[in-house]
Amino acid sequence: MTTWEYLTAPLLVHATQQILNNFGAEGWELVQVVPGPNPNSLVAYFKRPVTG
């Protein structure tokens, strides 16, 4: 059975692609993006399998 760890991270609208690529390079899979607390921000939810 796969065990998952989760991460919530803010995304700046002007740098979304770079931020998502950085998390992807660390093994995080994007699950969902939702509006943030202000109009210029988003919140991303990620998951990745726990190793060890």
MDAnalysis code that builds the backbone (N, CA, C; Angstrom):
import MDAnalysis as mda
import numpy as np

u = mda.Universe.empty(156, n_residues=52, atom_resindex=np.repeat(np.arange(52), 3), trajectory=True)
u.add_TopologyAttr("name", ["N", "CA", "C"] * 52)
u.add_TopologyAttr("resid", np.arange(1, 53))
u.add_TopologyAttr("resname", ["MET", "THR", "THR", "TRP", "GLU", "TYR", "LEU", "THR", "ALA", "PRO", "LEU", "LEU", "VAL", "HIS", "ALA", "THR", "GLN", "GLN", "ILE", "LEU", "ASN", "ASN", "PHE", "GLY", "ALA", "GLU", "GLY", "TRP", "GLU", "LEU", "VAL", "GLN", "VAL", "VAL", "PRO", "GLY", "PRO", "ASN", "PRO", "ASN", "SER", "LEU", "VAL", "ALA", "TYR", "PHE", "LYS", "ARG", "PRO", "VAL", "THR", "GLY"])
u.atoms.positions = np.array([
    [0.846, -1.177, 0.000],
    [0.000, 0.000, 0.000],
    [0.897, 1.248, 0.000],
    [0.565, 2.200, -0.834],
    [1.334, 3.442, -0.910],
    [0.913, 4.384, 0.207],
    [1.894, 4.950, 0.872],
    [1.654, 5.977, 1.882],
    [2.072, 7.312, 1.283],
    [1.267, 8.356, 1.509],
    [1.489, 9.657, 0.887],
    [1.840, 10.711, 1.918],
    [2.624, 11.680, 1.504],
    [2.804, 12.905, 2.278],
    [2.254, 14.044, 1.436],
    [1.817, 15.106, 2.101],
    [1.129, 16.203, 1.419],
    [1.808, 17.529, 1.716],
    [1.639, 18.470, 0.795],
    [2.225, 19.798, 0.923],
    [1.239, 20.821, 0.385],
    [1.076, 21.910, 1.096],
    [0.292, 23.049, 0.631],
    [1.256, 24.203, 0.455],
    [1.194, 24.865, -0.697],
    [2.146, 25.938, -0.974],
    [1.462, 27.093, -1.697],
    [1.841, 28.332, -1.353],
    [1.311, 29.484, -2.094],
    [1.958, 29.564, -3.471],
    [1.203, 30.038, -4.449],
    [1.721, 30.253, -5.800],
    [1.533, 31.716, -6.152],
    [2.580, 32.337, -6.630],
    [2.469, 33.703, -7.123],
    [2.077, 33.646, -8.591],
    [1.076, 34.393, -8.969],
    [0.536, 34.324, -10.327],
    [1.613, 34.585, -11.381],
    [2.542, 35.484, -11.104],
    [3.561, 35.817, -12.106],
    [4.681, 34.780, -12.206],
    [4.717, 33.793, -11.310],
    [5.795, 32.798, -11.345],
    [5.263, 31.369, -11.191],
    [4.034, 31.134, -11.592],
    [3.395, 29.839, -11.367],
    [4.155, 28.685, -12.004],
    [4.522, 28.804, -13.258],
    [5.192, 27.701, -13.943],
    [6.512, 27.337, -13.277],
    [7.304, 28.311, -12.936],
    [8.591, 28.048, -12.295],
    [8.408, 27.360, -10.949],
    [7.446, 27.826, -10.165],
    [7.198, 27.234, -8.846],
    [6.742, 25.785, -9.001],
    [5.787, 25.537, -9.908],
    [5.301, 24.173, -10.114],
    [6.404, 23.258, -10.624],
    [7.240, 23.742, -11.537],
    [8.360, 22.930, -12.025],
    [9.342, 22.590, -10.913],
    [9.595, 23.523, -10.008],
    [10.498, 23.258, -8.885],
    [9.957, 22.156, -7.985],
    [8.668, 22.211, -7.656],
    [8.079, 21.158, -6.823],
    [8.068, 19.821, -7.566],
    [7.760, 19.846, -8.865],
    [7.778, 18.618, -9.648],
    [9.151, 17.970, -9.674],
    [10.201, 18.769, -9.749],
    [11.570, 18.250, -9.748],
    [11.913, 17.574, -8.424],
    [11.201, 17.929, -7.362],
    [11.413, 17.314, -6.050],
    [10.481, 16.123, -5.815],
    [9.742, 15.726, -6.854],
    [8.895, 14.547, -6.749],
    [7.466, 14.805, -6.323],
    [7.081, 16.076, -6.188],
    [5.711, 16.410, -5.791],
    [4.792, 16.386, -6.999],
    [3.610, 15.775, -6.839],
    [2.583, 15.750, -7.874],
    [1.499, 16.750, -7.514],
    [1.174, 17.628, -8.453],
    [0.133, 18.622, -8.230],
    [-1.223, 17.937, -8.181],
    [-1.992, 18.234, -7.137],
    [-3.326, 17.658, -6.973],
    [-4.401, 18.674, -7.331],
    [-4.232, 19.913, -6.837],
    [-5.258, 20.922, -7.057],
    [-4.667, 22.312, -6.839],
    [-5.226, 23.303, -7.555],
    [-4.893, 24.709, -7.332],
    [-6.206, 25.432, -7.063],
    [-6.213, 26.231, -5.982],
    [-7.418, 26.981, -5.606],
    [-7.044, 28.449, -5.414],
    [-8.017, 29.350, -5.487],
    [-7.726, 30.769, -5.246],
    [-7.159, 30.988, -3.845],
    [-6.210, 31.925, -3.753],
    [-5.606, 32.260, -2.469],
    [-6.364, 33.355, -1.752],
    [-5.774, 33.863, -0.687],
    [-6.446, 34.876, 0.122],
    [-6.549, 36.250, -0.533],
    [-5.780, 36.489, -1.599],
    [-5.913, 37.757, -2.323],
    [-5.930, 37.479, -3.823],
    [-6.335, 38.443, -4.633],
    [-6.518, 38.199, -6.074],
    [-5.251, 37.824, -6.843],
    [-4.090, 38.119, -6.303],
    [-2.835, 37.829, -7.005],
    [-2.158, 36.551, -6.532],
    [-2.880, 35.705, -5.815],
    [-2.248, 34.493, -5.310],
    [-3.141, 33.275, -5.506],
    [-2.490, 32.134, -5.534],
    [-3.145, 30.840, -5.622],
    [-2.540, 29.948, -4.551],
    [-3.241, 28.882, -4.198],
    [-2.718, 27.893, -3.262],
    [-2.707, 26.551, -3.978],
    [-1.574, 25.867, -3.940],
    [-1.427, 24.572, -4.596],
    [-1.335, 23.467, -3.559],
    [-1.962, 22.343, -3.869],
    [-1.902, 21.154, -3.031],
    [-1.153, 20.074, -3.797],
    [-0.155, 19.477, -3.149],
    [0.702, 18.458, -3.757],
    [0.700, 17.196, -2.909],
    [1.097, 16.086, -3.550],
    [1.315, 14.837, -2.829],
    [2.505, 14.128, -3.457],
    [3.152, 13.252, -2.656],
    [4.187, 12.373, -3.180],
    [4.278, 11.141, -2.275],
    [4.688, 10.028, -2.827],
    [4.793, 8.822, -2.000],
    [5.892, 8.972, -0.954],
    [5.634, 8.430, 0.208],
    [6.635, 8.426, 1.267],
    [7.598, 7.279, 0.972],
    [8.881, 7.577, 1.001],
    [9.881, 6.533, 0.783],
    [10.572, 6.247, 2.098],
    [11.002, 5.038, 2.239],
    [11.747, 4.740, 3.445],
    [11.289, 3.520, 4.037],
])
